[in-house]
Amino acid sequence: NKINALRVVQKINSDFKASLKSFVRVSKAWGISPVLMTQFSRFTLQDSFVRSLYYEQKQFLSYEEFIKLYELANNVVREVALEEGVVLIDLDKSIEKSSKYIYDAVHLNTAGSELVADIIASKLHDSFPGNFILK
């Protein structure tokens, strides 16, 4: 189990990071300004509903290990955005980890969809002045 978790950590830190950097650099080479986003979720140690959903499926990682890996992946997105100088929309830090916005582990309800749309629209408007008009 620990070996599997370590392999996933290595893959996130190497392959996932390299893939994101490649995506950003190819985008820039074609004159495209990429925007990276972290993934919101309800994955917390305290959320018994999400924990039960997790264990309904056969898992090779504990819920705690999975949360750490999920956080690691979001941190890689943040690092790449900073290192490559591209816009980051940090939905993970912007969306409350609760049923108020997320109805299961990772899917938005209506309030969450509206909030995410507002966050993305505002960030794009601020990051690319003149290209996006807010209504």
N, C-alpha and C positions, 0 to 999 in steps of 0.2 A: 504494500500500500504506500509506504513512504517512498519507495523507488519510483512508483508511478507518479506521485506528486512531484518528485524532483525532476523527472523527465518533462512533465508539463511546464514546470518553472523554466527549465532550460529552453524549451521550445518557444515559450512566450518571450523570454529575454533575447533569444537569437532570431528565430524564424519570423515570429510575429513582428518584432521590431524592424528587422530587415525588410520585410514586406511593406510595412507602413512607410519606411524611408524611401523605398523604391517607388511606391505609389506617389508620394509627394514629389520626388525628383522628376519622375516622368511627367507628372502633371505640369510642373513648372517649366520643363523643357518644351512643352506644347503651349505655353502661355496661359495656362490655367492656374488659378489661385485655389488650391485645395483648402477645404475646411475639414478639420478633424473633430469628431465628437466622442465623448465618453458615453458609455451605456448606463442608463439609470437602471435601478432594480430595487426590489424589496428585500434583498439578501442581507439580513442582519441576524445576529445570534438570538435576538429576542423575539423574532417573528415566528411563532410556533406554526402558523398556517403555512407559510412558505417552507419552513423546515419539513413539515409533513408532506407537502407536494414533492419536495426534493426526494424524500425517501420512498415515495410511492413507486418510483422508477429504480431499477437496480443501478447502484452507483459504485464506482470503484474508489471514490474519494469520500471522505467524511464531509458533512455539511460545512464544518469549520474550515477544512482544507479548501473546499470549493470557494468559499467566500474569500479566502486569502488570494486564491488564483484569480478570481474575478477582479479583485482590487488591484492586483498586479497588472492585469491586462489594461485596466483603465489608467494606471500610472504610466505604462508604456506609451499609451496614446498621448498623455500629457507631456511626457519627456520628448517624444518625437515632435510634437507641435512646437515646443520651446526650442529644441535643437535646430529645427528646420525653419523656424520663423514663420509659421503659418497660423491661421486663425484656429482657435480651439473653442468649441462650445462644450462646456463641462456640465453635461446633463446629470451626471452622477452626483455632483455637488449641488445642483440647482433644483433637483426634484426630491421632495420629501419621501423617504422610504416608508410609505404607509399605504393603506387601502384608500386613502383620500385621493390619490392620483394613479395608483397602480393596482389593478384588480387581482392579479396573481403574483408571480415572481417578477415578470418582465413586461407585461402588457398593460398599456395605459387604458384607463377608463375615459369617459368624456372629459371630465375636469382635467385629467392629466394630458390628454391630447391637446386641449386648448392651451394649457400652460406651456407645453413643449413648443407648440406652434408660435406662441408669443415670444418665448425665449430665443428660438432660432431666428425668427423674423427680426427681432430687435438686434441680435448680434450681427446678422448679415447687413442690416441697415447701417449699423455703426461702423462695421469693418470695411464696407464697400460703399462709401458715400456716393450718392448720385445714381447708383445701380439698382437700389431697392427703395421703394416708396411704401411707407406704412400707412394703412388706412385707418 
